[in-house]
Amino acid sequence: MKGTKGMKGTKGMKGTKGMKGTKGMKGTKGMKGTKGMKGTKGMKGTKGMKGTKGMKGTKGANKQVIDDIVIKIKSDTDKDNEIPINNMSTNIELEECKVALLERKMKLRKETAEVEAIELQNQQLKRNMGLV
């Protein structure tokens, strides 16, 4: 049977042949080997499932599945919390670079305006002196 990787205590399980009421079962996404199952159409929940009375070793398997889900949720939450922090620090750095570039542009424009003003004064002086 495929899809049981990591499950513990499933060796020798009895009473699973022809199980009914599996439509509402959770944790079966991606499981293989259920193609030929019959009697699942229209069934709701797991109340009244047949063939489960003598099953052994499922408590540990369910606990393992729950533990895996909890660990995944915690790691996903941690990742979700880390991403905005990393993005925020990157955004802050980018904004600081933009501000620094704008300050440099302002300084260059100011210096350019000063140089143009000096050149204009020089041209006026040359005209007044008759050198041009």
C-alpha positions, 0 to 999 in steps of 0.5 A: 500500500502506498501513502503509508510512509512514516506511519507507525504501528500499521503492520498487521492491521485487521478489518480494513478490507472493504472499509466504508465511510471514508469520504469524509476522512481527513489526511488522505490527500495524496494517498494511493491505493484507494482506486477500487474502494466501494461504498464511499459515495454519499457517506458522511463522517466516520460514525458507524464505520465498519471493520475498525473495531479490532484495529490496532496501532492507529493511535500512534499513527494518528498522533504522528500525523497530528505532530507532523501537521503541528510542526508544519504549521509552526514552521509555516508560521515562522516562515510567514513571520520572517519574510515580512521582516526580511522584506521590510529591512530590504525595503528600508535599505532601498529607501535609504539608497534612494534618499542618498541618491536624491541628496547627491542629485540635489547637491550636483544641481546646486553646484551646477547652478553655482557654476553656471552663475559664475560663468554668466558673471564672467561673460558679463564682465568680459562684455563690460570690459570689451573683451568679447 
